[in-house]
Amino acid sequence: MGKFKNKLVRFFYGRYGNDTLNTVLLWTYLAFVIISTVLSMTVFSGKAWFDLVRFLVTSFLIVIIFYRMMSRNIAKRSRENERFRGFFTLRKNRFKDRKTHVYRKCKNCRAVLRLPKAKGKHNVVCPRCKNRFKVRG
Ligand SMILES: [Zn+2]
C-alpha cells in the first residue's frame, strides 16, 4: 500500500489538481448525466442522435476536467480559473452596487471602471491608459 501511495504522489507531483472552474465543470457533468439519462428514458427514448449528443457532451466534459487536473502548465490553468472567477465576481459586484455605482468599459484598453452614479454627462479618465471619454449617469 505504501508503494502504491508513493507512486500516486509521484504521479500527481507538479500537476495542477483541482480548482473552482473544475469543480463547476464536474457539477455540470453530473447534472448533465442525470438530466440526460432521465430525458433519454422519457422524451428522447430510442432516439439514436440524442444518445450520440449525450455521449459527445459527457466525453468532452470528462476530457476537459482530466486534462486540466493533470496539466503541468500550472500558470495557464490558474489564469483560466482567475478569468472564470472574475467573470462572476464582476457580475456579483455590479448587482450589489447597482444603486451607487455604474460599471463602464474603457473602449481603448477594455478595463472595467467602477464609477460613482451621478446624473448627467461626465468626463472620465481611464486610470490604466489615461484615455478620456464621456459617460452618461
Ligand atoms: Zn483604458
Residues whose N, C-alpha, C, O or C-beta is under 5 A from the ligand:
A	BS01	ZN	C106 N108 C109 R110 A111 C126 R128 C129 N131
